[in-house]
Amino acid sequence: MVRILFFLGIVAVLVPLSCSIENLQGELEIQNNSSYQAIEMYIALEDSDEWGENLLDTPIEPGETRSITSLPRAEIKVKTVSLIDDVPSENIFRNLDLMINSKVTIKLTD
């Protein structure tokens, strides 16, 4: 009887874990509603001072929407860089919670 209960306990723990692995990935959607290209984008954990690598292979054009997937389900911050009159301009979006929300949308505006 103890073996059966132990086995059922293990199954009860492992089944939800195996079914929710894909739910551990977050998605970030960037809507560029500005009149400038977003040329770079970096992500970091909210409590980190280290930014990751540039996630954009090509700029996000004005009017374009792009999604970045397979992000950690954590509280993150995002830095975008746009060229405004040939001068880089940074925007930092903080406290984006991918632990609670599996998808977060950022809207870039002028």
N, C-alpha and C positions, 0 to 999 in steps of 0.2 A: 504494500500500500504506500509506503514511504517513497519507494522508487517511482511509482506512477505519479505521485504528486510532484516529486522533484522533476521528472521528465516534463510534465505539463507546465511547470513553472518556467523551465528553460524555453519551451516552445512559445509560451506566452510572451516572453521577453524578446526572443529572436525574430518572430514573425513581424511585429511592428517595426523593428529595426531594419529588416531586409526590405520591407515594403516602402519605407520612407527615405531611402538613401538619395533618390533623385530630388526629394523635397529639401535636401540640405543645401541645394544650390540656389543662389539668388540671381535676380535679373535686374539690370539697370537700363532704363530706356531714356535716351536723350533726345528731346525735341528741340531742334534749333529754329526758334521763332525769331531770331535776330536777323540782321542784314549782313552779318559777318560770318566767315568760316570759323568753326572750332577746329583748330589745327592739332591740338594735343589734349590728352585726357589721362589723368593719373588717379589711382585709388589707394587709400591707406586705411588701416584700422583707425577708428576714432581716437584712440589713446596713443597712437604711434606718431613719431616725428619723421618716419621714413616713408617716402612715397614710392610706389611701385614704378614699373616701366610704363612708357607711353602706350596706351591701349589702342590708339588709332593708327591704322595702316594708311588711311587716306582721310583728309579733312571731312568733317560733317558740314555739308553745304547749307546755306540758308534755306529753310523750308523742309529740310530732310530730317527724318527720325531714324535713329539707329539704336539697336539693343546690344548690350554686352551681357553675356550669360556666363554661367558656371562661376559666379562670384561666391565668396564665403558667406554663409548666413551669419552675419555679425553686424555690429554697428560700424558703419564706415563713413569716410568723408571722401569727397570727389573734388579734384581740381581740374578746371578746364582752362585752356589758353586759346584766346582768339586774337587775330591780328586786326587792330582798329587803326586805320590810317598808318599802316606799316609799323605800328608799335604793339608789342605783345601786351595783352591785358588778361589778368588772371581772375577767375571767380572760384571761390571755394564754397562748397555746399557741405554743411556739417550735420552730424546726428541723423544720418540716413540709416534707418533701422531695418536691415534685411533679416533680423532674427524674427521679427513680428510679421513683416510684410515680405512675401517672396519676390515682389516686384516693386521697384521704386521708379518714379518718373521725374526727370529734371527738365525744366523748360528754360532754355536760354532766350533772353529777350534783350532788346537794345536798352 
